[in-house]
Amino acid sequence: ASLLQEPPVAPRPLAVVPVTDAEQDAALELAFQARHEGYTTELCYGNNMGKRMKHANKVAARLALIVGPDELANGQVLVKDLDSGEQQVVDMANLAEYLTTVQFLYRS
């Protein structure tokens, strides 16, 4: 092995972001499930939504899993691509399958 080889790329985390304090428990459970599935996960809570999203960007997350009151009531999560800004609502029951289809997301 050569010392000049490129080092392995560290996986970019998922950021789990509750919209309000009321969704923190659900966000914590979602973060736990994502970690159990092998994803590097960062839970962004405290302060306001803007600061939570800034934290997600600061940790170089590729996706933000946003848990809001409407999404939670409907058993869904808003998945935001932090590189492109694209957003998609995904059913919680299908989230693990959705994440495995996202080619750019690496597992730890």
Protein Blocks (a to p, Z undefined) as FASTA:
>chain_A
ZZkbccdddddddddddfblmlmmmmmmmmmmmmmnopacdddeehjfklmmmmmmmnop
abdcdddfklmmnopacdddfknopacdddfklmmmmmmmmmklccZZ
